[in-house]
Amino acid sequence: MENKTKGFILIVLSTLLSGGSLIFSAILRNLGVAPTTQSIVRNLFATITVFIFAFIFNKKILKINKKDVPLFLLLGFLVGAGNIASFSAIMLKTPIAISAFLYQTQPIIIIFLSKIFFKEKVKKNIILSILFGLAGVYFLCTPTSSEKIPIMGVILSLLAAVFFAGEIIFSKKAGDLNLNPFTTFSMSYFSAAIIIILISPLLNYLLSIGTKFSFYIPFQVYFILLLSAFHAIVFISLFYIGVRYLKASTTSIIRFLSPVSATIMGLIFLKEVVTRQIIIGGGLVLLAVVSVIKNENDALNKKKI
């Protein structure tokens, strides 16, 4: 099997599996598990699993340099903040489809962050893409006769997209420093768990959604959290391996399958209704993202010529 084909298969599998993260969060929400508890326990489970794997097969994963600690802490903050925002959005009963499509604004956010960090100009096509994205958000936020969309859930979903976009940017920096991706994964997720534990009292006060962080939860809930952690390890590992064989633009386009996967899973497992607004709004969001990636890819090709 060619590397390109292998990469395509791995990224498709990773993307389809990634839609399950929101499903796990919704199930835990229905069991009354706080966003802070979901994030802390899942991240700790994932970290411990990677640590055990590293100790048995490759101890180099556990070695870090002091100069890399600030980067891991920053990534930990972004991972933790993204987890809390996304889990809280689900806790507020934001439909899975809406949250999933809003997360797909990440590439647009990444473009803007790149403009800020690298002082690049924002071109007309970027502005047009933002307008498409905003139109999509409007449709996604438009309530139907059967349900009311929680505005705070929409805001938290967009914040999650911002934090995860930051995670992608600084993960790239870790890659440029030739850090082992599993070292970056384990250290950042461990940092995220520690940071959230330290500030959980403040988070519980600010979120005010009826549940608080606690390790004292039923065994079956721990089992679901463990499954969620293994699920995260699998789809993130598949992504890290597959992305080596494909262009970033190709990978980004394949990841458009994520909201589709999440929507279908929400329909099957949670009996959520896919409305016309969700279809139109999601389509506009994806159109905005495709436009950004296409134009950026065209610009890179012109430079090469």
N, C-alpha and C positions, 0 to 999 in steps of 0.2 A: 504493500500500500504506500503511495506517495505521501510525502510529508504534508503537502497542501491538503490532500484529502483527509489525512489523519487529523490535521488541525481543524478542518471544517467540521468533522464529526464530533470532535471533543468540545468545540465551542457551542455547537447546536445542543448537545447533551447538557452542557453547563447552563446554557440559557434557559432551556426548558425546565431544568430542575430549580433554577433560581426563583421561578415564580412560586414555588412551594413555601418560601420563607414567610410570605404574607399569610399563607394558609395556616401555618403553624402558629403565627402570632394571633390570628383570629380565634383558633381553637383555644389557645391559652387565655385569651381575653374572655371567652365564654366560661372559662373555669375560674375567672376572677384573679388571674395572675398579673401583678403590676408590671408596667413596662420596664422599670428598674430591675425587678427580679428576673424578667425574661432576658434582659441584656446581660446582667452580671453572671447568672448561672450558665447561660448558653456560651458566653465568651470564655468562662473558666473551663467548662467541659471541653470546648474546642482546643483551648491552649494546652490543657493537660494531655489530651489525646496526641497532639503534635509533639509535645515534650517526650511522651512515652515512645512514640515512633522514632524520634531523633535519638533518644538514648539507646535504642536497640539497633538502629540501622545506620544513623549518620549523626554522630555527636557534634560535628562541626556546626550544625544548625543552631545549637545552643550557645555558640561562642559569639560574643558581640564586643565591639570596641566602645570605649567611653564616649568617643566623639559622635557616635551614632545614637546615643541615648536620647538627646533632644528630639531627633527625628521620630524615633519610636513613640515618644510621649505625645508629640504633635499628632501622629497618626492615631494613637490611642484615643486622643480627645475627639478627633474627627469620626472615628469608628463608633465610639460611645455616643456622641451627640447624634449621629445618624441613626443608630439603633433606637435611642430613646424617642427621637422625633417620629420615626416610622412606626414603632410599636405603639406610641401614644395616639397616632392618627388612627390606627386600627382599633385601639381601645375606645376611641370616640365613635366607633361604628362607621368610619368612613368606608364606603364600598371598596372591595379589593381592586376592582377594575380601575376605579378613579385613582387610587394611590399608585397603582402600577404604572398607569400612563403618565402621571405627574412625575414619577421618578425618571421617566425618559427625557425630561428636560435637562438631564445632566450634561450631555454634549454641548448644549447651548451655553450652560453655565461655565463649563470648562473653557469654551472659546473666550468668554468674557473675562474669566480669571487670567487666562493667558495674555489677553490684551492689557490687563492691569499690571501683571508681573513683568511683561516684556515690552511695555509701552507701545504696543502696536495699535494702529488705527482701527476703529470699528467701521467696516465697509457697509455699503447700502444693502447688500444681500443679508448681512447679519441683522440689520434693523427689520428687514422684511420677514426674516425667519422668526424674530421675536414677536412680531405682530401676529403671525400664524400661531405661535405658541400661546400668546395671550388670548387669542380667539378660542383656541382649544380649551384653555383653562376656564374661560367663560362658560362654554357649553358643559364642561364637566361639573361646574359649580351650579348649574341651573337646576333647581329642584323640580321633581316630577310630581304628579298628583299622588303617587303612591309612597314617596319617601322624601325626606328633607336632608339635603347634603350638609353636614357639619362644616361650617366655614373654617373653624379652628383646625379641623382634620385636614382640610385642603392646605392651609398655611403650614401645618406641621409636615405634610407630605412634600411640599416645595422646599422647606428647610432641610428635610432629609436629603433631597436631591442636591442641595448646596453642599452639605457636609460630605456626602459621598463623592461629589465632584472634587472637593478638596482632597479627599482620600486618594482619588485616582491620580491627581497631580503630584502629590508628595510620594505616592507609591512609585511613580515614574522616576522621581528623584532618587529613591532608594535603589531602583533598577540601574540608574546611571552610575551609582556608586558601587555597582556589582555586588550588592547585598543579596544573599540567598532569599528567594521569595518566601520560603517557608519560615525563615528567620524573621523576616518582616511581618509575615502573617501572625506568627505566634507571639512575638514581642508586642506588636500593636494591639492585638486582642487582649493580651494579659494586661497591658497598660490601661486599656479601655475599662476592663472589669474593676481594676483598682481605683481608677478615677471616679467611676460611678458609685462605688461603695463609699468613698470619702464624701461625695456631695449628694448622696441619696436623700438625706433629710431635707435639703434645700429643694431637690427635684420633686419630692413628694408634696412639698408645700406649694410649689409653683404649678405643678400639673393639676392637682386637685381633681382627680378623676375617680376618686372613690377607693383606690387600692394603694397599698404601700409596700415598699421592699421588705422582704422577709425570706430567710432560709427555711422557716418552718412552714413547709407546704407539703401536701400529700405526696406519697411515693409515686403514684401514677402521674402526677404533674412533673416530677423529676424525670420520669421515664420519657415523657413527651419532650421535655427540654433537652434530654440527652439525644433523642432522635433528631431534634432541630439542630443540635451542634454537629452531629455526624453529617446531616444534610448539608450544612454550611461548608464543612471541610471538603466534602465530595465535590460540590459544584465549583467552589473556589479553586480547588486543586486542578480540576479538569480545565478551568479557564487558564490558570498559570501555565499548564503544559501546552494547551492548544494554541495560545496566543503567540508562541514562539514560531509557529509555522505559517501564520497569516499576517497580512498587513493590518495595521490598526483600523483603517477605514472599513475593511472587510469585516473585521471583528465587531465594530460598532453597528454595522448594518444587521449582522446576524443577531445581535442582542436585542433588536426590535421585537424578536419573538417573545421576550420576557413578559411584557404586559398581556400579550395574547395568551400565553401560558397561564398567567395568574388569573386572567378573566375566566378562562375555561375551568380552571380548578375551583375558582369561587363559585361558578355555576354548578359544578358537579358536587363538591363537598359541602358548600355552605348554602346552596340553593339561592344564591344572589341573582337578582334580575339584571340583565344587560339591556339598558334602555337605549333609545335612539340618541339621546344626548351623549351617552358614553361613547357610542360608536363614532358620532360626528366629532366630538371633542378629542377623543383619542386619535382619530385620523389626522386632525389638524396638528396635534402635538407631534405625531410621527412625521408629518410633512415638514414641519419646521426643523426637526432634527436632521432629516434626510437632506434638506436644503443646505444646512450648515456644513455637514460632513462633505457633501458633494463639492461645494464651492471651495472649501479648504483643501480638499484633495486636488481639485483642478489647479489651485494656486501653487501647490507643491509641484505638480507636474510641469507647470510653466517654468518654474525656477530651474528644474532639472534640464529643460530644453535650452 
